[in-house]
Amino acid sequence: MRYLKLGSSDLNASVIGMGAWAIGGGSSWGSHVDDDLAIQTIEKALDMGINFFDTAPGYGWGHSEKLLGRVIQGRRDQFIVATKCGLWWDDQRGSFFTVLEGRPIYRSLRPDTIAIEIERSLKNLNTDFIDLYQIHWPAVEPEKTPIAETMQTLTKLIDEGKVRAIGVCNVSADELQQYLDCGKVVTDQFRYSMLYREAEQEILPLCQRHGISTLTYMSLEQGLLTGKVTMDSVFEEGDFRTNAVWNPWYSPVNRRRVIDLLEGWQPLCEKLNCNLSQLVLAWTLAQDGVTHALAGARRPEQIEQNAAAADLSLDSQTLQRINQDLLEISAELAQQQSPRVLPT
Ligand SMILES: NC(=O)c1ccc[n+]([C@@H]2O[C@H](COP(=O)([O-])OP(=O)(O)OC[C@H]3O[C@@H](n4cnc5c(N)ncnc54)[C@H](OP(=O)(O)O)[C@@H]3O)[C@@H](O)[C@H]2O)c1
């Protein structure tokens, strides 16, 4: 495993982090997770040298945090725990965001909701401090808490010893700059995969300029880029993978194209003695400005494979071949996709 400090903090985090969304369960992930299997997955991550775990209160409505909290007991020092604040569903404080699994969710970075969220996360996680506390989504109108006020709230949590470092997720370059102007932010987390490369335009260069660590999410496109999804794979209604806006690659026409792309890389995998998940994660980590990739896993063998991607280095010929294929698929798919999905 390789480790890199998170921004200017002293948190030395494995470059492959375990994404703990799917283990939270819930209908968005199609089926409910066996808790024992989830715990074994976290244990396997540790065995593989992963010390970086990303969760959020919304992942299974606290369940993902609680599972991590069970494993943390007695060995807190082996974990760099990243959780989040800013999605709120207790009442209507904040600005309406979406409905998830039947619950209306609000975006709230109000000091009073963050004060409740932090205590809840500490309890769920069975700890008295959180290593990296991230805003899950930036605040929006009508109840748009000013960024300076949010940074004040988060900085106070650092002063109180409840949080060690601050991160942001899903922010625009403008918003990131404002956060940086108001205090110390060490990480930025955003969607980034070989099929979703918007961050290359502004976010990755901005993070690089400021020494901010970048935590990519959905780099496996929720399983599609592992090669396990076939044309016959069916997802339950409400599963994220049926959401055409969030997951356009799962539509039959795009899926066919992606599956063909992955099949074409089998000889590369054979040559490198790796599987597709590892090839894709190694490609992700090799991109300019990417420091850490968060890979979701529900089973020990998945995290075992994903962890090994940290030590897979791709030579320039392999990178060139993959990039050429991506350019071709990009040109074809850009005609059907929103331009923000792929770089032009
Ligand atoms: N900040 C945010 O707004 C935000 C948003 C999304 C995600 N995230 C974070 O980023 C993490 C990663 O994103 P993600 O979990 O949505 O998607 P992902 O990492 O692209 O995909 C995870 C899924 O891929 C499958 N998978 C993973 N490794 C595999 C392997 N080696 N072989 C076969 N299948 C494999 C599993 O699917 P099955 O479950 O079907 O087995 C797993 O649940 C999340 O867990 C979360 O921590 C953050």
PDBQT file of the ligand as one rigid body, heavy atoms in Angstrom, charges set to zero:
ROOT
HETATM    1  N1  LIG A 401     -19.255  12.721  -1.434  1.00  0.00    +0.000 N 
HETATM    2  C1  LIG A 401     -20.213  12.196  -2.160  1.00  0.00    +0.000 C 
HETATM    3  O1  LIG A 401     -21.197  12.865  -2.520  1.00  0.00    +0.000 OA
HETATM    4  C2  LIG A 401     -20.101  10.766  -2.592  1.00  0.00    +0.000 A 
HETATM    5  C3  LIG A 401     -20.938  10.251  -3.579  1.00  0.00    +0.000 A 
HETATM    6  C4  LIG A 401     -20.756   8.918  -3.967  1.00  0.00    +0.000 A 
HETATM    7  C5  LIG A 401     -19.785   8.156  -3.346  1.00  0.00    +0.000 A 
HETATM    8  N2  LIG A 401     -19.011   8.686  -2.366  1.00  0.00    +0.000 N 
HETATM    9  C6  LIG A 401     -17.957   7.890  -1.664  1.00  0.00    +0.000 C 
HETATM   10  O2  LIG A 401     -17.144   7.241  -2.631  1.00  0.00    +0.000 OA
HETATM   11  C7  LIG A 401     -17.173   5.830  -2.403  1.00  0.00    +0.000 C 
HETATM   12  C8  LIG A 401     -17.002   5.121  -3.732  1.00  0.00    +0.000 C 
HETATM   13  O3  LIG A 401     -18.122   5.326  -4.582  1.00  0.00    +0.000 OA
HETATM   14  P1  LIG A 401     -19.252   4.227  -4.767  1.00  0.00    +0.000 P 
HETATM   15  O4  LIG A 401     -19.155   3.241  -3.668  1.00  0.00    +0.000 OA
HETATM   16  O5  LIG A 401     -20.529   4.937  -4.989  1.00  0.00    +0.000 OA
HETATM   17  O6  LIG A 401     -18.892   3.581  -6.172  1.00  0.00    +0.000 OA
HETATM   18  P2  LIG A 401     -17.671   2.744  -6.745  1.00  0.00    +0.000 P 
HETATM   19  O7  LIG A 401     -16.529   2.735  -5.842  1.00  0.00    +0.000 OA
HETATM   20  O8  LIG A 401     -17.500   3.212  -8.131  1.00  0.00    +0.000 OA
HETATM   21  O9  LIG A 401     -18.323   1.276  -6.848  1.00  0.00    +0.000 OA
HETATM   22  C9  LIG A 401     -18.509   0.490  -5.714  1.00  0.00    +0.000 C 
HETATM   23  C10 LIG A 401     -19.207  -0.809  -6.118  1.00  0.00    +0.000 C 
HETATM   24  O10 LIG A 401     -18.492  -1.467  -7.146  1.00  0.00    +0.000 OA
HETATM   25  C11 LIG A 401     -18.513  -2.860  -6.938  1.00  0.00    +0.000 C 
HETATM   26  N3  LIG A 401     -17.118  -3.302  -6.742  1.00  0.00    +0.000 N 
HETATM   27  C12 LIG A 401     -16.127  -2.657  -6.083  1.00  0.00    +0.000 A 
HETATM   28  N4  LIG A 401     -14.981  -3.333  -6.174  1.00  0.00    +0.000 NA
HETATM   29  C13 LIG A 401     -15.226  -4.421  -6.911  1.00  0.00    +0.000 A 
HETATM   30  C14 LIG A 401     -14.436  -5.500  -7.359  1.00  0.00    +0.000 A 
HETATM   31  N5  LIG A 401     -13.139  -5.577  -7.089  1.00  0.00    +0.000 N 
HETATM   32  N6  LIG A 401     -15.029  -6.464  -8.106  1.00  0.00    +0.000 NA
HETATM   33  C15 LIG A 401     -16.340  -6.398  -8.431  1.00  0.00    +0.000 A 
HETATM   34  N7  LIG A 401     -17.153  -5.397  -8.034  1.00  0.00    +0.000 NA
HETATM   35  C16 LIG A 401     -16.597  -4.419  -7.278  1.00  0.00    +0.000 A 
HETATM   36  C17 LIG A 401     -19.365  -3.120  -5.722  1.00  0.00    +0.000 C 
HETATM   37  O11 LIG A 401     -20.700  -3.314  -6.192  1.00  0.00    +0.000 OA
HETATM   38  P3  LIG A 401     -21.773  -4.237  -5.417  1.00  0.00    +0.000 P 
HETATM   39  O12 LIG A 401     -22.149  -3.461  -4.234  1.00  0.00    +0.000 OA
HETATM   40  O13 LIG A 401     -22.872  -4.396  -6.433  1.00  0.00    +0.000 OA
HETATM   41  O14 LIG A 401     -21.066  -5.509  -5.083  1.00  0.00    +0.000 OA
HETATM   42  C18 LIG A 401     -19.245  -1.809  -4.975  1.00  0.00    +0.000 C 
HETATM   43  O15 LIG A 401     -20.311  -1.555  -4.106  1.00  0.00    +0.000 OA
HETATM   44  C19 LIG A 401     -18.509   5.601  -1.680  1.00  0.00    +0.000 C 
HETATM   45  O16 LIG A 401     -18.552   4.353  -1.003  1.00  0.00    +0.000 OA
HETATM   46  C20 LIG A 401     -18.539   6.793  -0.773  1.00  0.00    +0.000 C 
HETATM   47  O17 LIG A 401     -17.696   6.584   0.338  1.00  0.00    +0.000 OA
HETATM   48  C21 LIG A 401     -19.143   9.973  -1.992  1.00  0.00    +0.000 A 
ENDROOT
TORSDOF 0
